[in-house]
Amino acid sequence: MLSPKRQALKERLTDAGERQIAKGGIVALKARELAAEVGCALGGIYSAYGDLGELAVEVNRRTLEQLEEHMRQAVVGLTREGPEERLISLAQAYLDYAEREGPRWRTLFSIGLSEDGEHPGFFDALQPVIDLIKEQLDELYPAKTSRTLEGEARLFFAALHGAVSLGMETRLSVLERQGLQNRLTTMVEKFAA
């Protein structure tokens, strides 16, 4: 457990790292600039975090929380719409977040992590997004088991992420960015059929 002073430094570093990543993605995360911004020695970073990768993981956790809130807001108040329309809203919100917060969103998928428990809880950080999707699928397919719905929600997210990633990728234009919203709507309609 960190001392209160170290914990405060860790929070300041995370805030500064979050700003750097929001501006330029993972490549913008620079130790010297972080140290200068928070007013600590370069070694202070490594007393709070083992390395910059650990700091980036914490920023990614915050990004996932922000993404989930953005998607949740897209379906708040859509009680009269059916689950298919809410899935479309969730898909559109995911695309909107990726477009508005591109550097943060790309950083989510640019850091390699080992699954050996070094980042406890991080692998579950996407679960609230999966749960949002699962809620709609549960209403759409009430006879399916929770386990089946969990798998289908994860498949839906994978398809959504893949479509958005390929639509935003300029080097490999499998899906054109223009018209991506309409393609996502079509994808959801086919998934829900």
N, C-alpha and C positions, 0 to 999 in steps of 0.2 A: 504494500500500500504506500502511495506517495504521501509525503508531508503536504500540509496545506499550501506551503509556498511552491513546491514542485507541481502540485495539482493546478494552482493558478497559472504557473508558467505553461503547463501542458494545454490549458484552455486557451491562453493567448496564442500559443503556437498553432493550435488547431484553427482558431479564428483566422489567423494570418495565412495559414496554408489553404484554407477554404477560399479566401479572397484570391490568392495566386492561381489556384486551380480554376476558379470561376472565370478568370481573365484569359488563361492560356492553356488549360489542361495540365496533365501530369508533367509535361516538359517545362512548364513555368514554375514548378516547385523547386526552389533553390535555397539551399541551406544558408548561405551568406545573407541573402535578402531577408529570409525569415528572422535570423538572429538580429539583424539591424532593425527590422520593423518592431520586434517585441523588446528590444533592448537587453539582449542576453549575449553571452559569449557563445561561440559556435558549439562548444562542448555542452552548453546548457540544453541544446536541442536533444542531444543524445543521452542526457540524463533523464529527460522526460519521455523520449521515444527511443527505441533501439536503433531505428534508422528512419529515413524519410518515407520508406514504404509503409511503415506502421502509421505514420502521421497521415499518409494518403488513404489508408484503410479507414481511419477515423473520419476523414472528410467524406469518403464514400458512404459511410454509415449515415452521416447527416444528409447526403444527397438522396439516398434512398428514402429517408423520412420525408424530405421535401417533395420527392416524386410522388410518394404515396398520398401526401396531402393534396397535391395538385390534381391527381387523378380522382381522389375522393370528392373534391369540390366540384368536379365535372358531373357527378351524378347526384349531388345533394339537390333535393327538390324535384327530382325526376320520378316522383312516385306514380304519376299517371302513365308514364311510358313503360313499355314492357322491357323485359330483360335484354332482348336483342338490341333495342335502342340504347339502353344503358351500356351494353358492351361496346357499341359503336362510339358512344361518348367517352368511354374509358380509352379506347384505341386512339381517338382523336386527341385526347388529353396527353397521352403518351407521346404522340408525334409532336404536339405543341411544346411539351417540356423539352424534348430532344432538340427542337429547333431553337427555342429560347435560351436554353442552358447547355448548348452544345459542348463546351469544354468540360463541364462537370459531368454531363451524361457520358461522354466518351471515356472519361477517366474511370467510370464504373467498370468498364470492360477492358481496361488497358493494364490493369495490375494483376500479375499472376500471384496466386495465393496457394500455399500448401494446405491440405486438409488435415493437418496434424494437430489442430487445436491451438495453434499459436494465436489465432484471432477468434477467441470464443465469442459466439453469438453473431459473428458477421455473416455467416452463411445463412442464418435465419432472418437477416435484415430485409430480404426481399419478400418474406412471407406476408406482410400486410398488403402488398400489391397483389400477390397471388390470391389472398383471401377476398379482395375486392372483386376479382374476376370470378372466383368460386361462388360468391354470393349470387351473382347473376346466373351462372350456370345451374345452380341449385334450383332457382326459380324456373329456369328454362326446361330442366330435366329433373323434376322432383322424384322420379323413380330410381335414379342412379344413386349408388352408394357414395358416401363421403370420400372414400378412398379413390373411387373412379373419378369423382368430380375434382379431387385434388390433382390427379394426373392430367385431366383434361384442362384444368386451369393453367397448369405449368406448360402444357403443349400450346395453349392459346397464347401465353406470354412469349414463348419461344418463337412462334410464328409472327406475332406482332413485332417483337424486337428485330427479328430477321428482316421483315419487310421494311421497317423504319430504317434500319442500318443500311440496307442495300439502296433504299431510296435516297438516303442522305450521302451516300458514297459517290463522290464525283469521279473517281478513277475507274470504277467498275459500275457502269450505269445499267444495272439489271432492271431496275424500276426507276422511271424518271421521277424526279422530285416534284415536278409540276403534275398535278393530278394524283398525288400520293394519298390525299385524304379520301378521294373517291375509291381508290383501290383498297384502302383499309376498310371502307364501308362494305365493299363487295366481299372482301375476305371474311369479315364478321358474318355477313349474311350467309355465306357458304358454310362457315363453321357452325352456325346456329341451325342450319337446315336439317 
